[in-house]
Structures are given as structure tokens and as C-alpha cells.
Amino acid sequence: MKTFLYTITILVVIIWALGFFVYAIGSLLIHLLLILAVICGIIGYKIKSATD
């Protein structure tokens, strides 16, 4: 599960970076993607901490 969340986090950060720097997609969507990536990263970290 934690690997899946880290994969989702990396993909969302890449999409965010592309949208922010390359394609200039609407700012609301870009910032929502960044928030989603942070939330997935935190959940993945919590799962990692709980299993260790």
C-alpha cells in the first residue's frame, strides 16, 4: 500500500510540475494536484511509520 501511495505521489508531482511550468493549466487545478500529492505522501509516511 505504501509503495502505491508513493507512486501516486510521484506521478501527481510530475503532472503538477508539467502543468505549472510547461502547459500553464489553470492555477486551481495545479494547486489541487500539489495538495493531493502532499496528502498522499503524508499518508504513505504514516503507513510506513506504523508498519516499522
C-alpha positions in Angstrom: 0.0 0.0 0.0 2.8 2.5 0.9 4.5 1.8 -2.4 1.3 2.6 -4.3 0.9 5.8 -2.4 4.4 6.9 -3.1 3.9 6.1 -6.8 0.7 8.2 -6.9 2.6 11.0 -5.1 5.4 11.0 -7.6 3.0 10.9 -10.6 1.0 13.8 -9.2 4.1 15.9 -8.6 5.3 15.2 -12.1 1.9 16.2 -13.5 1.9 19.3 -11.3 5.3 20.3 -12.5 4.4 19.9 -16.1 1.2 21.8 -15.7 2.8 24.6 -13.8 5.9 25.1 -15.8 5.1 23.8 -19.3 1.4 23.9 -20.1 0.2 26.7 -17.7 -3.1 24.9 -16.9 -5.5 26.7 -14.6 -3.9 27.6 -11.3 -6.7 26.0 -9.2 -6.2 22.6 -10.8 -2.4 22.8 -10.4 -2.5 23.6 -6.8 -5.1 20.9 -6.1 -2.7 18.4 -7.6 0.1 19.6 -5.4 -2.1 19.4 -2.3 -3.2 15.8 -3.3 0.5 14.8 -3.7 1.3 16.2 -0.2 -1.6 14.3 1.3 -0.6 11.0 -0.4 2.9 11.5 0.8 1.8 12.1 4.4 -0.5 9.1 4.3 2.4 6.9 2.9 4.7 8.2 5.6 2.2 7.4 8.3 1.7 3.9 6.9 5.4 3.4 6.8 5.8 4.5 10.3 3.0 2.3 11.6 4.5 -0.8 9.9 8.1 -0.3 11.1 
